[in-house]
Amino acid sequence: MSSLKTWIIKRIVSQIDDEDQLKQESKNDPEIEIRLQEEKQELLNAVLELSISLREVLILFYYHGYSEKEIVNILKIPAGTVRSRLYRSKENLKHQLELERN
């Protein structure tokens, strides 16, 4: 699980770096701005394709910054369920994004 988390973090950092570079370049190039928007949409679409139970845990954890313990209290589900849903959502997301890239 650690290697998957590392992969996701590296991907996010890489995307942020790419976005920063693209934003600088896109000031004079609308094609780059369009590409940046398409990549954001691709990521959003992949997240939206997850089942609701996986998506809600992923969004609470990564987008809203809640801890696993806080998610347990919000969703009223066991801690093991939160951890397994986080793991499965990341696996599914990774698989979807790899399929779209190839």
C-alpha positions in Angstrom: 0.0 0.0 0.0 2.9 2.3 0.7 4.1 2.1 -2.9 0.6 2.9 -4.2 0.4 5.9 -1.9 3.9 7.0 -3.1 2.8 6.6 -6.7 -0.3 8.8 -6.1 1.6 11.4 -4.3 4.3 11.5 -7.1 1.5 11.7 -9.7 -0.1 14.6 -7.9 3.1 16.5 -7.4 4.1 15.9 -11.0 0.7 17.2 -12.1 1.1 20.3 -10.0 4.5 20.9 -11.4 3.2 20.3 -14.9 0.2 22.6 -14.3 2.5 25.4 -13.0 4.7 25.1 -16.1 1.7 24.9 -18.4 0.1 27.9 -16.7 3.3 29.9 -17.5 3.4 28.7 -21.0 -0.4 28.9 -21.6 -0.4 32.7 -21.1 0.5 32.9 -24.7 -0.8 29.6 -25.9 -4.5 28.6 -25.7 -3.7 25.1 -26.8 -1.8 24.4 -23.6 -4.6 25.8 -21.5 -7.0 23.5 -23.3 -4.7 20.5 -22.6 -4.5 21.5 -18.9 -8.3 21.6 -18.7 -8.6 18.2 -20.5 -6.2 16.6 -18.0 -8.2 18.0 -15.1 -11.4 16.7 -16.6 -9.9 13.3 -17.2 -9.0 13.0 -13.5 -12.4 14.2 -12.4 -14.1 11.7 -14.8 -12.0 8.9 -13.4 -13.0 9.8 -9.8 -16.7 10.1 -10.8 -16.5 6.6 -12.3 -15.8 5.1 -8.9 -18.7 3.6 -7.0 -20.3 6.0 -4.5 -18.9 4.1 -1.5 -15.4 4.3 -2.8 -15.7 7.9 -4.2 -17.0 9.3 -0.9 -14.1 8.0 1.1 -11.6 9.2 -1.4 -13.1 12.7 -1.6 -13.3 13.0 2.1 -9.7 11.9 2.6 -7.9 13.6 -0.3 -10.0 16.6 -1.2 -11.4 17.6 2.2 -8.4 16.4 4.2 -10.3 14.4 6.8 -8.4 11.7 8.7 -9.5 8.1 8.6 -10.8 8.5 12.2 -12.9 11.5 11.1 -14.3 9.6 8.2 -15.3 6.7 10.5 -17.3 9.2 12.5 -18.8 11.0 9.5 -19.9 7.8 7.6 -20.5 5.6 10.7 -18.5 2.7 9.3 -15.7 0.7 10.8 -12.1 1.9 10.5 -11.1 -1.2 8.5 -13.9 -0.4 6.0 -12.5 3.1 5.6 -9.0 1.8 5.0 -10.1 -0.9 2.5 -12.3 1.6 0.6 -9.4 4.0 0.4 -7.1 1.3 -0.9 -9.7 0.0 -3.4 -10.5 3.5 -4.6 -6.8 4.2 -5.3 -6.3 0.9 -7.0 -9.4 1.5 -9.2 -8.4 5.1 -10.0 -4.8 4.0 -10.9 -6.2 1.4 -13.2 -8.6 3.8 -14.9 -6.0 6.4 -15.4 -3.5 3.9 -16.8 -6.1 2.6 -19.3 -6.8 6.2 -20.4 -3.1 6.9 -20.9 -2.5 3.8 -23.0 
